[in-house]
């Protein structure tokens, strides 16, 4: 009898533990949802709010443009006078306004300054060990952003690392 009851008892305990964990780990409801502030009082106010939100999103998309640089960057990691690995990464620039033409016109200069920054980062050990660690990536992004602003000026709002990989040789 106990042999037949044990699987059912274990299933009930497992189900109860799962439900309890689900309730405990469930995301908290926003404060305004708990207070009953789900929607504006009338439909006219809701329509105005939606139109304002759409207008803000439209302005934001017009102000920022993303420009992907054409080729990947390949950075050798040298140790004891030997190339021990290669880092390959792709970059994109977030620019303000219609400056895509300026980016492509200055791409050779941009690639040069980006390679200098990437080689410096490699020489100080930035691509060693856990090279995708948040702190290391922030340092690299800041350096790349500063280099891009030196070439293109204030139209550059950010440098995005879209792909990064290290291949040990």
Secondary structure, 3 states (H helix, E strand, C coil): CHHHHHHHHHHHHHHHHHHHHHHHHCCCCCHHHHCCCCCCCCHHHHHHHHHHHHHHHHHHHHHEEEEECCCCEEEEEEECCEEEEEEEEEEEEEEECCCHHHHHHCHHHHHHHHHHHHHHHHHCCCCCCCCCCHHHHHHHHHHHHHHHHHHHHHHEEEEEEEEEEEEEC
